[in-house]
Each structure stands twice: as structure tokens, then as C-alpha cells.
Amino acid sequence: MKNLKELKALLSAIHCLNITGQRDKDITLLCEYTFNRIFGGTANLLSLACVGRKKDDIMPEIEQLLKEETKFIEYKESKNG
């Protein structure tokens, strides 16, 4: 993967969005597996940070993380015109 350094931030954002929403079982399993296999840990602390919060509550933090660690915000803006 060309930009592997972005993977943890992207996976963290996906995980948080999933647990504050419908909690798709397949996405949950994929995130857990990826955190374990690639990063050698779990997302338990990340999950705790999202407890009792809704998507709208965490979006500013997710956007800040993505802005600092990835080029996703730039990509998103280019797609939105």
C-alpha cells in the first residue's frame, strides 16, 4: 500500500463511525481483525472514547484526525466540487 501511514487514522475513523451508527457486524469484525493483525492491538480505548456519543458528536474530531493524518479531506473536497 502506497500510503500505509494513513491506515490507522482511516481505520479509526471507520471504526468510530460504525460504533456510533448501526454497528454493522461485518465492519466491526473487519476493524477488529485489522487492528489486531496490522497494529497488534485492539480498538478498545477508541471504542470507549465513542461510548454514548452520536455521529454528529464525533465528526469534528474525526475530521480533524483525517485532516492531520491523511489527505482524505482534500479528496472529499475535490469530489464535492
MMTF fields as JSON, N, C-alpha, C and O atoms, coordinates in Angstrom:
{
  "mmtfVersion": "1.0.0",
  "mmtfProducer": "UNKNOWN",
  "numBonds": 323,
  "numAtoms": 324,
  "numGroups": 81,
  "numChains": 1,
  "numModels": 1,
  "chainsPerModel": [1],
  "groupsPerChain": [81],
  "chainIdList": ["A"],
  "bondAtomList": [4, 2, 8, 6, 12, 10, 16, 14, 20, 18, 24, 22, 28, 26, 32, 30, 36, 34, 40, 38, 44, 42, 48, 46, 52, 50, 56, 54, 60, 58, 64, 62, 68, 66, 72, 70, 76, 74, 80, 78, 84, 82, 88, 86, 92, 90, 96, 94, 100, 98, 104, 102, 108, 106, 112, 110, 116, 114, 120, 118, 124, 122, 128, 126, 132, 130, 136, 134, 140, 138, 144, 142, 148, 146, 152, 150, 156, 154, 160, 158, 164, 162, 168, 166, 172, 170, 176, 174, 180, 178, 184, 182, 188, 186, 192, 190, 196, 194, 200, 198, 204, 202, 208, 206, 212, 210, 216, 214, 220, 218, 224, 222, 228, 226, 232, 230, 236, 234, 240, 238, 244, 242, 248, 246, 252, 250, 256, 254, 260, 258, 264, 262, 268, 266, 272, 270, 276, 274, 280, 278, 284, 282, 288, 286, 292, 290, 296, 294, 300, 298, 304, 302, 308, 306, 312, 310, 316, 314, 320, 318],
  "bondOrderList": [1, 1, 1, 1, 1, 1, 1, 1, 1, 1, 1, 1, 1, 1, 1, 1, 1, 1, 1, 1, 1, 1, 1, 1, 1, 1, 1, 1, 1, 1, 1, 1, 1, 1, 1, 1, 1, 1, 1, 1, 1, 1, 1, 1, 1, 1, 1, 1, 1, 1, 1, 1, 1, 1, 1, 1, 1, 1, 1, 1, 1, 1, 1, 1, 1, 1, 1, 1, 1, 1, 1, 1, 1, 1, 1, 1, 1, 1, 1, 1],
  "groupList": [{"groupName": "MET", "atomNameList": ["N", "CA", "C", "O"], "elementList": ["N", "C", "C", "O"], "formalChargeList": [0, 0, 0, 0], "bondAtomList": [1, 0, 2, 1, 3, 2], "bondOrderList": [1, 1, 2], "singleLetterCode": "M", "chemCompType": "L-PEPTIDE LINKING"}, {"groupName": "LYS", "atomNameList": ["N", "CA", "C", "O"], "elementList": ["N", "C", "C", "O"], "formalChargeList": [0, 0, 0, 0], "bondAtomList": [1, 0, 2, 1, 3, 2], "bondOrderList": [1, 1, 2], "singleLetterCode": "K", "chemCompType": "L-PEPTIDE LINKING"}, {"groupName": "ASN", "atomNameList": ["N", "CA", "C", "O"], "elementList": ["N", "C", "C", "O"], "formalChargeList": [0, 0, 0, 0], "bondAtomList": [1, 0, 2, 1, 3, 2], "bondOrderList": [1, 1, 2], "singleLetterCode": "N", "chemCompType": "L-PEPTIDE LINKING"}, {"groupName": "LEU", "atomNameList": ["N", "CA", "C", "O"], "elementList": ["N", "C", "C", "O"], "formalChargeList": [0, 0, 0, 0], "bondAtomList": [1, 0, 2, 1, 3, 2], "bondOrderList": [1, 1, 2], "singleLetterCode": "L", "chemCompType": "L-PEPTIDE LINKING"}, {"groupName": "GLU", "atomNameList": ["N", "CA", "C", "O"], "elementList": ["N", "C", "C", "O"], "formalChargeList": [0, 0, 0, 0], "bondAtomList": [1, 0, 2, 1, 3, 2], "bondOrderList": [1, 1, 2], "singleLetterCode": "E", "chemCompType": "L-PEPTIDE LINKING"}, {"groupName": "ALA", "atomNameList": ["N", "CA", "C", "O"], "elementList": ["N", "C", "C", "O"], "formalChargeList": [0, 0, 0, 0], "bondAtomList": [1, 0, 2, 1, 3, 2], "bondOrderList": [1, 1, 2], "singleLetterCode": "A", "chemCompType": "L-PEPTIDE LINKING"}, {"groupName": "SER", "atomNameList": ["N", "CA", "C", "O"], "elementList": ["N", "C", "C", "O"], "formalChargeList": [0, 0, 0, 0], "bondAtomList": [1, 0, 2, 1, 3, 2], "bondOrderList": [1, 1, 2], "singleLetterCode": "S", "chemCompType": "L-PEPTIDE LINKING"}, {"groupName": "ILE", "atomNameList": ["N", "CA", "C", "O"], "elementList": ["N", "C", "C", "O"], "formalChargeList": [0, 0, 0, 0], "bondAtomList": [1, 0, 2, 1, 3, 2], "bondOrderList": [1, 1, 2], "singleLetterCode": "I", "chemCompType": "L-PEPTIDE LINKING"}, {"groupName": "HIS", "atomNameList": ["N", "CA", "C", "O"], "elementList": ["N", "C", "C", "O"], "formalChargeList": [0, 0, 0, 0], "bondAtomList": [1, 0, 2, 1, 3, 2], "bondOrderList": [1, 1, 2], "singleLetterCode": "H", "chemCompType": "L-PEPTIDE LINKING"}, {"groupName": "CYS", "atomNameList": ["N", "CA", "C", "O"], "elementList": ["N", "C", "C", "O"], "formalChargeList": [0, 0, 0, 0], "bondAtomList": [1, 0, 2, 1, 3, 2], "bondOrderList": [1, 1, 2], "singleLetterCode": "C", "chemCompType": "L-PEPTIDE LINKING"}, {"groupName": "THR", "atomNameList": ["N", "CA", "C", "O"], "elementList": ["N", "C", "C", "O"], "formalChargeList": [0, 0, 0, 0], "bondAtomList": [1, 0, 2, 1, 3, 2], "bondOrderList": [1, 1, 2], "singleLetterCode": "T", "chemCompType": "L-PEPTIDE LINKING"}, {"groupName": "GLY", "atomNameList": ["N", "CA", "C", "O"], "elementList": ["N", "C", "C", "O"], "formalChargeList": [0, 0, 0, 0], "bondAtomList": [1, 0, 2, 1, 3, 2], "bondOrderList": [1, 1, 2], "singleLetterCode": "G", "chemCompType": "PEPTIDE LINKING"}, {"groupName": "GLN", "atomNameList": ["N", "CA", "C", "O"], "elementList": ["N", "C", "C", "O"], "formalChargeList": [0, 0, 0, 0], "bondAtomList": [1, 0, 2, 1, 3, 2], "bondOrderList": [1, 1, 2], "singleLetterCode": "Q", "chemCompType": "L-PEPTIDE LINKING"}, {"groupName": "ARG", "atomNameList": ["N", "CA", "C", "O"], "elementList": ["N", "C", "C", "O"], "formalChargeList": [0, 0, 0, 0], "bondAtomList": [1, 0, 2, 1, 3, 2], "bondOrderList": [1, 1, 2], "singleLetterCode": "R", "chemCompType": "L-PEPTIDE LINKING"}, {"groupName": "ASP", "atomNameList": ["N", "CA", "C", "O"], "elementList": ["N", "C", "C", "O"], "formalChargeList": [0, 0, 0, 0], "bondAtomList": [1, 0, 2, 1, 3, 2], "bondOrderList": [1, 1, 2], "singleLetterCode": "D", "chemCompType": "L-PEPTIDE LINKING"}, {"groupName": "TYR", "atomNameList": ["N", "CA", "C", "O"], "elementList": ["N", "C", "C", "O"], "formalChargeList": [0, 0, 0, 0], "bondAtomList": [1, 0, 2, 1, 3, 2], "bondOrderList": [1, 1, 2], "singleLetterCode": "Y", "chemCompType": "L-PEPTIDE LINKING"}, {"groupName": "PHE", "atomNameList": ["N", "CA", "C", "O"], "elementList": ["N", "C", "C", "O"], "formalChargeList": [0, 0, 0, 0], "bondAtomList": [1, 0, 2, 1, 3, 2], "bondOrderList": [1, 1, 2], "singleLetterCode": "F", "chemCompType": "L-PEPTIDE LINKING"}, {"groupName": "VAL", "atomNameList": ["N", "CA", "C", "O"], "elementList": ["N", "C", "C", "O"], "formalChargeList": [0, 0, 0, 0], "bondAtomList": [1, 0, 2, 1, 3, 2], "bondOrderList": [1, 1, 2], "singleLetterCode": "V", "chemCompType": "L-PEPTIDE LINKING"}, {"groupName": "PRO", "atomNameList": ["N", "CA", "C", "O"], "elementList": ["N", "C", "C", "O"], "formalChargeList": [0, 0, 0, 0], "bondAtomList": [1, 0, 2, 1, 3, 2], "bondOrderList": [1, 1, 2], "singleLetterCode": "P", "chemCompType": "L-PEPTIDE LINKING"}],
  "groupTypeList": [0, 1, 2, 3, 1, 4, 3, 1, 5, 3, 3, 6, 5, 7, 8, 9, 3, 2, 7, 10, 11, 12, 13, 14, 1, 14, 7, 10, 3, 3, 9, 4, 15, 10, 16, 2, 13, 7, 16, 11, 11, 10, 5, 2, 3, 3, 6, 3, 5, 9, 17, 11, 13, 1, 1, 14, 14, 7, 0, 18, 4, 7, 4, 12, 3, 3, 1, 4, 4, 10, 1, 16, 7, 4, 15, 1, 4, 6, 1, 2, 11],
  "groupIdList": [1, 2, 3, 4, 5, 6, 7, 8, 9, 10, 11, 12, 13, 14, 15, 16, 17, 18, 19, 20, 21, 22, 23, 24, 25, 26, 27, 28, 29, 30, 31, 32, 33, 34, 35, 36, 37, 38, 39, 40, 41, 42, 43, 44, 45, 46, 47, 48, 49, 50, 51, 52, 53, 54, 55, 56, 57, 58, 59, 60, 61, 62, 63, 64, 65, 66, 67, 68, 69, 70, 71, 72, 73, 74, 75, 76, 77, 78, 79, 80, 81],
  "secStructList": [7, 6, 6, 4, 4, 4, 2, 2, 2, 2, 2, 2, 2, 2, 2, 2, 2, 2, 2, 6, 6, 6, 7, 7, 2, 2, 2, 2, 2, 2, 2, 2, 2, 2, 2, 2, 2, 2, 2, 1, 1, 7, 1, 2, 2, 2, 2, 2, 2, 2, 6, 6, 7, 7, 2, 2, 2, 2, 2, 2, 2, 2, 2, 2, 2, 2, 2, 2, 2, 7, 1, 2, 2, 2, 2, 2, 2, 2, 2, 2, 7],
  "xCoordList": [0.854, 0.0, 0.894, 1.831, 0.61, 1.443, 1.489, 2.564, 0.36, 0.307, -0.135, -1.146, 0.625, 0.301, 0.23, -0.484, 0.96, 0.956, -0.435, -0.714, -1.292, -2.643, -3.615, -4.718, -3.226, -4.147, -4.765, -5.97, -3.975, -4.51, -5.566, -6.596, -5.325, -6.3, -7.574, -8.673, -7.441, -8.611, -9.414, -10.641, -8.729, -9.403, -10.077, -11.178, -9.422, -10.007, -11.294, -12.283, -11.283, -12.477, -13.613, -14.756, -13.304, -14.319, -14.883, -16.096, -14.005, -14.436, -15.371, -16.431, -14.986, -15.811, -17.153, -18.182, -17.155, -18.413, -19.32, -20.537, -18.733, -19.525, -20.136, -21.311, -19.376, -19.924, -20.868, -21.602, -20.865, -21.828, -23.061, -23.985, -23.071, -24.21, -24.913, -25.25, -25.126, -25.868, -25.065, -25.646, -23.789, -22.9, -23.018, -23.479, -22.601, -22.598, -21.641, -20.466, -22.131, -21.358, -20.11, -19.039, -20.253, -19.109, -18.033, -16.842, -18.443, -17.468, -16.766, -15.556, -17.515, -16.93, -15.863, -14.761, -16.181, -15.222, -13.983, -12.859, -14.201, -13.066, -12.154, -10.93, -12.755, -11.954, -11.179, -9.987, -11.855, -11.183, -10.023, -8.929, -10.264, -9.228, -8.042, -6.887, -8.337, -7.271, -6.451, -5.222, -7.119, -6.376, -5.47, -4.329, -5.984, -5.205, -4.051, -2.916, -4.31, -3.297, -2.245, -1.058, -2.662, -1.716, -1.066, 0.127, -1.846, -1.317, -1.015, -0.477, -1.354, -1.033, -1.78, -1.273, -2.962, -3.736, -5.218, -5.681, -5.95, -7.396, -7.814, -7.006, -9.075, -9.631, -10.458, -11.341, -10.186, -10.994, -10.987, -12.041, -9.823, -9.761, -10.475, -11.135, -10.333, -11.026, -12.539, -13.283, -12.981, -14.407, -14.91, -16.001, -14.12, -14.515, -14.684, -15.549, -13.867, -13.96, -15.257, -15.664, -15.892, -17.118, -18.389, -19.49, -18.252, -19.422, -20.36, -19.938, -21.625, -22.638, -22.649, -23.377, -21.846, -21.782, -22.444, -22.54, -22.892, -23.503, -22.542, -21.548, -22.861, -22.009, -21.74, -20.6, -22.787, -22.614, -21.662, -20.969, -21.63, -20.751, -19.275, -18.408, -19.002, -17.604, -17.046, -15.834, -17.905, -17.433, -16.358, -15.406, -16.459, -15.372, -14.01, -12.989, -14.008, -12.758, -12.256, -11.056, -13.169, -12.78, -12.224, -11.202, -12.897, -12.409, -11.034, -10.189, -10.811, -9.502, -8.43, -7.339, -8.737, -7.8, -7.469, -6.304, -8.493, -8.271, -7.505, -6.693, -7.762, -7.047, -5.568, -4.712, -5.269, -3.877, -3.091, -1.885, -3.765, -3.06, -3.2, -2.457, -4.156, -4.41, -4.663, -4.624, -4.916, -5.319, -6.788, -7.228, -7.547, -8.944, -9.798, -10.637, -9.604, -10.423, -10.226, -11.189, -8.984, -8.715, -9.412, -9.993, -9.347, -10.005, -11.51, -12.137, -12.077, -13.518, -13.93, -14.945, -13.149, -13.462, -13.376, -14.175, -12.42, -12.299, -13.478, -13.879, -14.021, -15.183, -16.478, -17.396, -16.541, -17.747, -17.748, -18.74, -16.659, -16.586, -16.304, -16.207],
  "yCoordList": [-1.176, 0.0, 1.231, 1.328, 2.14, 3.32, 4.22, 4.695, 4.464, 5.376, 4.652, 5.0, 3.652, 2.832, 3.661, 3.293, 4.773, 5.611, 6.197, 6.595, 6.252, 6.785, 5.729, 6.066, 4.48, 3.388, 3.457, 3.249, 3.742, 3.755, 4.843, 4.607, 6.018, 7.105, 6.763, 7.014, 6.197, 5.826, 4.726, 4.799, 3.719, 2.628, 3.121, 2.683, 4.021, 4.587, 5.337, 5.212, 6.107, 6.847, 5.892, 6.099, 4.861, 3.873, 3.19, 3.024, 2.795, 2.12, 3.017, 2.571, 4.259, 5.18, 5.455, 5.477, 5.661, 5.895, 4.667, 4.797, 3.5, 2.274, 2.097, 1.746, 2.328, 2.064, 3.154, 2.945, 4.311, 5.343, 5.291, 6.089, 4.351, 4.214, 2.889, 2.493, 2.219, 0.967, -0.223, -1.282, -0.09, -1.178, -2.392, -3.457, -2.21, -3.305, -4.391, -4.12, -5.596, -6.71, -7.009, -7.272, -6.968, -7.26, -6.183, -6.494, -4.932, -3.841, -3.949, -3.746, -4.265, -4.437, -5.521, -5.314, -6.666, -7.775, -7.418, -7.749, -6.741, -6.336, -5.353, -5.458, -4.4, -3.433, -4.128, -3.881, -4.991, -5.712, -6.536, -6.523, -7.247, -8.077, -7.221, -7.569, -6.116, -5.254, -4.632, -4.608, -4.131, -3.577, -4.643, -4.364, -5.852, -6.93, -7.361, -7.438, -7.639, -8.187, -7.164, -7.484, -5.969, -4.977, -4.165, -3.869, -3.806, -2.942, -3.689, -3.105, -4.965, -5.772, -5.371, -5.546, -4.843, -4.422, -4.433, -5.06, -3.733, -3.654, -2.192, -1.276, -2.013, -0.666, -0.368, 0.488, -1.057, -0.897, 0.536, 1.068, 1.161, 2.543, 3.498, 4.445, 3.238, 4.047, 3.896, 4.872, 2.676, 2.428, 3.162, 3.731, 3.152, 3.849, 5.346, 5.979, 5.903, 7.333, 7.676, 8.837, 6.666, 6.895, 6.523, 6.771, 5.934, 5.476, 6.643, 7.69, 6.442, 7.451, 8.642, 9.61, 8.572, 9.685, 9.292, 8.114, 10.299, 10.093, 10.566, 11.237, 10.202, 10.575, 12.076, 12.502, 12.877, 14.334, 14.82, 15.822, 14.107, 14.484, 14.243, 15.014, 13.166, 12.797, 13.3, 13.262, 13.768, 14.186, 15.275, 15.185, 16.295, 17.284, 16.652, 17.013, 15.719, 15.054, 14.143, 14.084, 13.442, 12.572, 13.404, 13.054, 14.501, 15.356, 15.945, 16.068, 16.305, 16.822, 15.745, 16.013, 14.536, 13.415, 13.159, 13.012, 13.109, 12.851, 13.987, 13.75, 15.207, 16.362, 16.321, 16.637, 15.931, 15.908, 14.692, 14.783, 13.564, 12.312, 11.788, 10.896, 12.341, 11.823, 12.969, 14.142, 12.612, 13.584, 13.384, 13.815, 12.729, 12.417, 13.671, 13.733, 14.661, 15.879, 16.563, 17.034, 16.618, 17.19, 16.374, 16.933, 15.059, 14.16, 14.402, 14.507, 14.488, 14.703, 16.021, 16.086, 17.066, 18.376, 18.354, 19.003, 17.62, 17.545, 16.786, 17.069, 15.835, 15.068, 15.875, 15.694, 16.763, 17.574, 18.825, 19.553, 19.069, 20.205, 21.428, 22.488],
  "zCoordList": [0.0, 0.0, 0.0, 0.793, -0.865, -1.049, 0.183, 0.549, 0.826, 1.963, 3.222, 3.832, 3.6, 4.762, 6.041, 6.974, 6.096, 7.299, 7.585, 8.716, 6.587, 6.761, 7.282, 7.712, 7.248, 7.544, 8.935, 9.079, 9.952, 11.319, 11.493, 12.124, 10.947, 11.049, 10.293, 10.788, 9.103, 8.317, 9.0, 9.073, 9.493, 10.183, 11.464, 11.799, 12.168, 13.388, 13.069, 13.791, 12.001, 11.6, 11.233, 11.641, 10.474, 10.091, 11.325, 11.45, 12.232, 13.459, 14.278, 14.718, 14.48, 15.277, 14.616, 15.291, 13.316, 12.617, 12.713, 12.851, 12.642, 12.728, 14.115, 14.224, 15.161, 16.5, 16.982, 17.948, 16.332, 16.703, 15.815, 15.973, 14.884, 13.977, 14.159, 15.275, 13.061, 13.059, 13.586, 13.821, 13.773, 14.203, 13.297, 13.708, 12.088, 11.133, 11.618, 11.865, 11.753, 12.292, 11.458, 12.006, 10.151, 9.28, 9.376, 9.399, 9.432, 9.576, 10.923, 11.014, 11.959, 13.288, 13.273, 13.779, 12.699, 12.643, 11.814, 12.191, 10.687, 9.858, 10.589, 10.513, 11.293, 12.054, 13.174, 13.357, 13.915, 14.998, 14.457, 15.019, 13.372, 12.761, 12.31, 12.554, 11.66, 11.135, 12.262, 12.194, 13.295, 14.434, 15.046, 15.414, 15.15, 15.756, 14.866, 15.334, 13.612, 12.714, 12.29, 12.232, 12.001, 11.478, 12.59, 12.531, 13.599, 14.658, 15.951, 16.892, 16.006, 17.178, 18.445, 19.553, 18.282, 19.45, 19.162, 18.209, 19.997, 19.818, 19.718, 19.869, 19.465, 19.388, 20.633, 20.594, 21.73, 22.937, 23.468, 23.817, 23.534, 24.025, 23.074, 23.501, 21.805, 20.809, 20.966, 20.862, 21.215, 21.43, 22.663, 22.648, 23.724, 24.954, 24.722, 25.327, 23.856, 23.557, 22.817, 22.769, 22.249, 21.475, 22.226, 21.736, 23.402, 24.156, 24.458, 24.95, 24.157, 24.445, 23.507, 23.728, 22.466, 21.522, 20.213, 19.869, 19.501, 18.194, 17.114, 17.39, 15.89, 14.762, 14.732, 14.541, 14.921, 14.884, 15.973, 15.797, 17.101, 18.21, 17.891, 18.302, 17.154, 16.922, 15.592, 15.382, 14.697, 13.38, 13.411, 12.636, 14.264, 14.28, 14.622, 14.037, 15.565, 15.934, 14.818, 14.55, 14.175, 13.066, 11.915, 11.326, 11.601, 10.519, 10.841, 9.955, 12.096, 12.493, 12.354, 11.85, 12.8, 12.665, 11.201, 10.832, 10.385, 8.961, 8.291, 7.397, 8.72, 8.158, 8.52, 7.693, 9.755, 10.222, 9.732, 9.507, 9.567, 9.288, 7.864, 7.456, 7.1, 5.753, 4.789, 5.161, 3.578, 2.561, 2.192, 1.126, 3.077, 2.797, 2.642, 1.743, 3.493, 3.422, 2.073, 1.469, 1.601, 0.293, -0.799, -1.729, -0.674, -1.627, -1.625, -2.679, -0.427, -0.281, -0.925, -1.618, -0.699, -1.272, -2.786, -3.461, -3.326, -4.78, -5.399, -6.528, -4.665, -5.16, -5.061, -5.861, -4.075, -3.875, -4.742, -4.787, -5.419, -6.336, -5.633, -6.251]
}
